[in-house]
Amino acid sequence: MRKEVFYHGSPIADLTTLEPQLDRRLGIRGVFLSHEPYGPMVFSLISDRSRVHVEYKTKRGQFFGGKIVAPFDLNDTGWLYKLEVDPDTITAIGHGEFYSSQSIKVCSCKKVTREDVLKMKWKVMRDSHDLPSFRVVPL
C-alpha cells in the first residue's frame, strides 16, 4: 500500500521524478518528504530554513495552521509535489520529517503562493531567530 506524501521543492513545473541528493547538514542522501501538505507548502516559500522558527497546529493528526517566524519575507511562489512512495523506503529523521533514499515518481504538482499559506491560517511574522525550531502543537 502506498502512502500519500508531499515534497516542497524548486519551481519546476514539469518534474516527473525526484532523485536523492546529499544534505550536507544532516549527512543524509535522500528525498525529504512529509505526510501532510501544509508543512512542505510553507517550506516551499522559505528560502533559508536555517534561521526560521515554525510552529504547527494540529487537530486529530491534521495540520490546520501555525506560525512562521523568519527574518525575511516568504518567496512569492513555490511548488508542492504529490508523490507516489513505497512506505518501506521511508525513514523518519525526527521533527515529523521523513526521507526516502530512492527515486520517487511525481504524481502531480501545484504552484503555491504566500496567499495560499495565509488562507490556511498560517501567521507569518518577522524576527531574528538564529536557530531553527520545528514543533507540532496538538490541540
C-alpha positions as CSV (number, residue, x, y, z in Angstrom):
1,M,0.0,0.0,0.0
2,R,1.4,3.4,-1.0
3,K,1.1,6.4,1.3
4,E,0.3,9.9,0.1
5,V,3.3,12.1,0.7
6,F,4.4,15.5,-0.4
7,Y,7.6,17.3,-1.3
8,H,8.4,21.0,-1.4
9,G,10.9,22.0,-4.0
10,S,12.3,24.2,-6.7
11,P,10.0,25.9,-9.1
12,I,10.0,23.3,-11.9
13,A,6.5,22.6,-13.2
14,D,7.3,19.5,-15.3
15,L,9.2,17.3,-12.8
16,T,8.4,13.7,-13.3
17,T,10.8,12.1,-10.8
18,L,12.8,13.3,-7.8
19,E,16.3,11.9,-7.3
20,P,18.0,11.7,-3.9
21,Q,20.5,14.4,-3.1
22,L,23.0,14.8,-0.3
23,D,22.0,17.1,2.6
24,R,25.4,18.2,4.0
25,R,24.0,19.4,7.3
26,L,22.4,16.1,8.1
27,G,24.8,13.9,6.2
28,I,21.8,12.1,4.6
29,R,21.4,11.3,1.0
30,G,17.7,11.2,0.2
31,V,14.5,13.0,-0.9
32,F,12.9,14.8,2.0
33,L,9.2,14.2,2.5
34,S,6.1,15.0,4.6
35,H,2.9,13.0,5.1
36,E,1.0,16.3,5.3
37,P,0.9,19.0,2.6
38,Y,0.8,22.1,4.9
39,G,4.4,21.8,6.1
40,P,6.0,21.5,2.7
41,M,3.7,24.1,1.3
42,V,5.1,26.6,3.8
43,F,8.7,25.4,3.3
44,S,8.4,25.8,-0.5
45,L,8.2,29.5,0.2
46,I,11.1,29.7,2.7
47,S,14.5,30.5,1.2
48,D,16.6,29.9,4.2
49,R,15.2,27.3,6.8
50,S,18.3,27.6,9.0
51,R,17.0,30.8,10.6
52,V,13.3,30.0,10.7
53,H,11.0,29.0,13.6
54,V,7.9,27.1,12.5
55,E,5.2,26.0,14.9
56,Y,2.5,23.6,13.6
57,K,-1.0,23.4,15.0
58,T,-2.7,20.0,14.6
59,K,-6.1,18.5,15.4
60,R,-6.6,14.8,15.2
61,G,-3.3,14.5,13.5
62,Q,-4.2,17.0,10.8
63,F,-2.3,20.3,10.3
64,F,-4.7,23.2,10.2
65,G,-2.5,26.2,10.9
66,G,0.6,27.5,12.5
67,K,3.2,30.3,12.9
68,I,6.3,31.0,10.8
69,V,8.9,33.4,12.3
70,A,11.6,34.4,9.9
71,P,14.0,37.4,9.5
72,F,12.8,37.8,5.9
73,D,9.7,37.7,3.8
74,L,8.4,34.5,2.2
75,N,9.2,33.9,-1.5
76,D,6.4,34.8,-4.0
77,T,5.9,31.3,-5.2
78,G,6.9,27.7,-4.6
79,W,5.9,24.3,-5.8
80,L,4.2,21.4,-3.9
81,Y,4.6,18.0,-5.4
82,K,2.4,15.0,-4.7
83,L,4.4,11.8,-4.7
84,E,3.9,8.1,-5.1
85,V,6.2,6.5,-2.5
86,D,6.6,2.9,-1.2
87,P,6.3,3.2,2.6
88,D,9.1,0.7,3.0
89,T,11.5,3.2,1.6
90,I,10.6,6.0,4.0
91,T,12.8,6.7,7.1
92,A,12.0,9.1,9.9
93,I,14.6,11.7,10.9
94,G,12.6,13.3,13.7
95,H,10.5,16.5,14.0
96,G,7.9,14.9,11.8
97,E,10.2,14.9,8.8
98,F,10.9,11.9,6.6
99,Y,13.1,11.0,3.7
100,S,13.4,8.3,1.0
101,S,16.7,7.1,-0.4
102,Q,15.1,6.0,-3.7
103,S,14.0,7.9,-6.8
104,I,10.3,8.9,-6.4
105,K,7.6,9.4,-9.1
106,V,5.9,12.7,-9.1
107,C,2.1,12.3,-9.5
108,S,1.2,16.0,-9.7
109,C,2.4,19.4,-8.7
110,K,0.8,22.6,-7.6
111,K,2.1,26.2,-7.7
112,V,1.6,27.8,-4.2
113,T,1.9,31.4,-3.1
114,R,2.1,33.4,0.1
115,E,-1.6,34.0,-0.2
116,D,-2.2,30.2,-0.1
117,V,-0.3,30.0,3.1
118,L,-2.2,32.8,4.7
119,K,-5.5,31.3,3.6
120,M,-4.6,28.2,5.6
121,K,-4.4,30.2,8.8
122,W,-0.6,30.4,8.9
123,K,0.8,33.5,10.6
124,V,3.9,35.0,9.0
125,M,6.0,37.0,11.5
126,R,9.3,38.7,11.2
127,D,12.0,38.2,13.8
128,S,15.7,37.4,14.0
129,H,15.8,33.8,15.5
130,D,19.3,32.3,14.9
131,L,18.3,28.7,15.5
132,P,15.6,26.6,13.8
133,S,12.8,25.0,15.8
134,F,10.1,22.8,14.2
135,R,7.3,21.9,16.7
136,V,4.0,20.3,16.4
137,V,1.4,21.6,18.9
138,P,-1.7,19.2,19.2
139,L,-5.0,20.9,20.1
